[in-house]
Amino acid sequence: MTDLFSMAGKRVLVTGASSGFGAHFARVLAGAGADLVLAARRVERLEETAEAVRALGREATVVPMDVSDYASVKVAFEAMPPVQVVINNAGINRISTTHEMSEGDWDAVLDTNLKGVWAVAQQAIQRWIAEGQGGNIINIASVLGLRVGQQLGAYTASKAAVVQMTKSIALDYARYGIRCNAICPGYFETEINRDWLHSPAGEKQIKRIPFRRVGDMPEMSGPLLLLASDASSYMSGAAVPVDGAHLCSTL
């Protein structure tokens, strides 16, 4: 059954691969036989991920990319080797109420989380169509794209839009053999949210998760390999929650 989730013969682009989910995804995909293209703004951190991929016997190409900058995305695609799978993982957050949020913070979140997903997907799709081959896009959305949380207006709006964009891409490009699905993670501890999760507010939030804990990073590996591999060849337009049943919690 392990062959069902094999990534052998595939090269995968992972954005936001310098830390968190992105760095974990790169290691998991390399372990399943994929070669990697690793993209992020922090190139020095990308090299750490690249070394881990190469230690697993796979190729790793490092490209600088700021997904919020359309020109940067285009330049990165021109520099990288062809990819068969794209993991749209790069994302940021700004915590604020609507009336207090600055225009700069709003633009930063939407440009990274939404425009960035569109720009990367567009560049990949253009190349796949030109080459007459199919492809596979996995967008990392969030349970906050399906429900809402306090003081997260820009983030929830961006992630809800990513879910809808995923479905739109799936519909528009099925005839080209291009698939697009989304993973909607719940709360996982990363360097970005670690301090908050261990605060009184974070501990209160964890108690609302039916599993009564945050996710462990390896618990993202199965859903990732399902969608990235040919095991999901008849799946497109899905938004898969990985959240300890958080979406099922009572109102």
VENDADA-V486027 format. One record per residue. N is the residue number from 1. RES is the residue in three letters. PHI is phi in whole degrees, 0 to 359 (999 if undefined). OMEGA is omega in degrees with one decimal (999 if undefined). Layout:
BEGIN
{{N	RES	PHI	OMEGA} {N	RES	PHI	OMEGA}}
END
This chain:
BEGIN
{{1	MET	999	-178.9} {2	THR	297	178.0} {3	ASP	297	-179.8} {4	LEU	299	-177.5} {5	PHE	254	-179.1} {6	SER	292	175.0} {7	MET	248	-179.0} {8	ALA	301	178.7} {9	GLY	84	-179.3} {10	LYS	246	171.5} {11	ARG	247	-171.7} {12	VAL	239	170.8} {13	LEU	270	174.5} {14	VAL	240	174.8} {15	THR	271	-176.4} {16	GLY	62	-172.5} {17	ALA	273	-175.8} {18	SER	278	-177.4} {19	SER	196	171.6} {20	GLY	57	-179.4} {21	PHE	304	-175.3} {22	GLY	300	178.6} {23	ALA	295	177.5} {24	HIS	295	180.0} {25	PHE	302	-178.7} {26	ALA	300	180.0} {27	ARG	295	-179.5} {28	VAL	296	-178.9} {29	LEU	295	176.5} {30	ALA	297	178.4} {31	GLY	297	178.9} {32	ALA	268	172.8} {33	GLY	107	-178.0} {34	ALA	274	164.3} {35	ASP	267	-170.1} {36	LEU	236	161.6} {37	VAL	247	-173.6} {38	LEU	251	-175.1} {39	ALA	232	174.9} {40	ALA	184	176.0} {41	ARG	283	-175.2} {42	ARG	271	-174.4} {43	VAL	297	-178.9} {44	GLU	296	176.6} {45	ARG	287	177.3} {46	LEU	299	-178.9} {47	GLU	297	176.5} {48	GLU	295	177.6} {49	THR	295	-179.7} {50	ALA	299	179.1} {51	GLU	297	178.4} {52	ALA	294	178.2} {53	VAL	294	-179.1} {54	ARG	293	176.7} {55	ALA	295	176.8} {56	LEU	270	176.0} {57	GLY	85	-178.9} {58	ARG	247	178.1} {59	GLU	280	176.7} {60	ALA	223	176.3} {61	THR	252	-178.4} {62	VAL	257	176.8} {63	VAL	228	173.6} {64	PRO	290	179.1} {65	MET	206	169.9} {66	ASP	253	-172.3} {67	VAL	296	179.0} {68	SER	282	-178.6} {69	ASP	248	-174.9} {70	TYR	302	-179.9} {71	ALA	298	178.8} {72	SER	297	178.5} {73	VAL	296	179.9} {74	LYS	299	179.8} {75	VAL	298	-179.8} {76	ALA	297	179.7} {77	PHE	294	177.8} {78	GLU	293	-176.6} {79	ALA	271	-171.9} {80	MET	268	173.8} {81	PRO	289	-179.3} {82	PRO	301	177.3} {83	VAL	237	177.4} {84	GLN	256	-177.8} {85	VAL	225	177.1} {86	VAL	237	173.5} {87	ILE	252	-179.8} {88	ASN	277	-171.2} {89	ASN	252	-174.6} {90	ALA	302	179.3} {91	GLY	193	177.4} {92	ILE	223	178.2} {93	ASN	218	171.0} {94	ARG	224	-177.9} {95	ILE	269	-179.5} {96	SER	188	169.3} {97	THR	286	-178.0} {98	THR	299	-174.2} {99	HIS	284	-179.5} {100	GLU	258	-176.0} {101	MET	291	177.8} {102	SER	279	176.4} {103	GLU	299	179.9} {104	GLY	298	179.0} {105	ASP	293	178.2} {106	TRP	301	-178.9} {107	ASP	297	-179.2} {108	ALA	298	-179.1} {109	VAL	293	-177.3} {110	LEU	290	179.6} {111	ASP	294	179.9} {112	THR	280	-170.4} {113	ASN	282	-176.5} {114	LEU	246	178.4} {115	LYS	301	179.6} {116	GLY	297	177.5} {117	VAL	297	178.5} {118	TRP	298	-176.1} {119	ALA	298	-179.8} {120	VAL	294	178.8} {121	ALA	299	-179.2} {122	GLN	300	-178.5} {123	GLN	298	178.9} {124	ALA	294	-177.4} {125	ILE	296	178.7} {126	GLN	303	-179.0} {127	ARG	289	179.7} {128	TRP	297	179.0} {129	ILE	294	-180.0} {130	ALA	299	-178.7} {131	GLU	273	179.1} {132	GLY	68	179.8} {133	GLN	231	177.7} {134	GLY	279	179.1} {135	GLY	194	-173.4} {136	ASN	215	178.9} {137	ILE	244	173.7} {138	ILE	239	178.1} {139	ASN	264	177.2} {140	ILE	269	179.0} {141	ALA	266	-178.8} {142	SER	186	170.2} {143	VAL	298	176.9} {144	LEU	283	168.0} {145	GLY	269	-179.5} {146	LEU	245	171.3} {147	ARG	230	-178.2} {148	VAL	236	174.0} {149	GLY	226	-176.3} {150	GLN	289	174.9} {151	GLN	58	-178.4} {152	LEU	228	-174.0} {153	GLY	302	-178.8} {154	ALA	294	-178.3} {155	TYR	294	-178.6} {156	THR	296	178.2} {157	ALA	297	-178.5} {158	SER	294	-176.5} {159	LYS	285	173.6} {160	ALA	297	177.9} {161	ALA	295	177.8} {162	VAL	297	177.3} {163	VAL	300	-179.9} {164	GLN	292	176.5} {165	MET	298	177.3} {166	THR	304	-179.7} {167	LYS	293	179.8} {168	SER	295	177.9} {169	ILE	297	179.3} {170	ALA	302	-178.6} {171	LEU	290	-174.0} {172	ASP	289	-169.5} {173	TYR	243	177.3} {174	ALA	301	-177.6} {175	ARG	292	176.1} {176	TYR	265	-176.9} {177	GLY	76	179.7} {178	ILE	255	179.4} {179	ARG	254	176.9} {180	CYS	210	177.4} {181	ASN	228	178.9} {182	ALA	232	167.8} {183	ILE	253	-179.4} {184	CYS	245	-178.5} {185	PRO	291	167.4} {186	GLY	274	-176.6} {187	TYR	274	173.1} {188	PHE	235	-179.3} {189	GLU	280	174.7} {190	THR	228	-179.3} {191	GLU	295	-178.9} {192	ILE	284	-173.3} {193	ASN	248	-173.2} {194	ARG	303	-177.9} {195	ASP	297	-179.0} {196	TRP	294	-178.8} {197	LEU	298	179.9} {198	HIS	264	174.8} {199	SER	273	176.9} {200	PRO	305	179.3} {201	ALA	294	179.3} {202	GLY	293	179.1} {203	GLU	296	176.4} {204	LYS	295	179.3} {205	GLN	295	-179.3} {206	ILE	299	179.1} {207	LYS	295	179.1} {208	ARG	275	176.8} {209	ILE	281	-179.3} {210	PRO	307	177.5} {211	PHE	286	179.9} {212	ARG	62	176.6} {213	ARG	198	171.7} {214	VAL	280	178.4} {215	GLY	284	170.8} {216	ASP	269	-174.1} {217	MET	308	178.0} {218	PRO	300	179.2} {219	GLU	286	171.5} {220	MET	272	-171.7} {221	SER	293	-179.3} {222	GLY	299	177.1} {223	PRO	302	178.7} {224	LEU	298	-177.1} {225	LEU	293	175.2} {226	LEU	302	-174.9} {227	LEU	283	-177.9} {228	ALA	281	-175.2} {229	SER	266	178.0} {230	ASP	286	176.0} {231	ALA	299	-179.1} {232	SER	253	-171.6} {233	SER	299	178.5} {234	TYR	253	177.2} {235	MET	254	171.7} {236	SER	200	-177.9} {237	GLY	86	-179.1} {238	ALA	274	172.3} {239	ALA	239	-169.5} {240	VAL	262	176.8} {241	PRO	286	172.6} {242	VAL	229	-160.5} {243	ASP	214	179.9} {244	GLY	61	179.5} {245	ALA	67	-178.6} {246	HIS	301	-179.9} {247	LEU	294	179.6} {248	CYS	270	-176.4} {249	SER	293	-177.1} {250	THR	287	179.6} {251	LEU	281	999}}
END
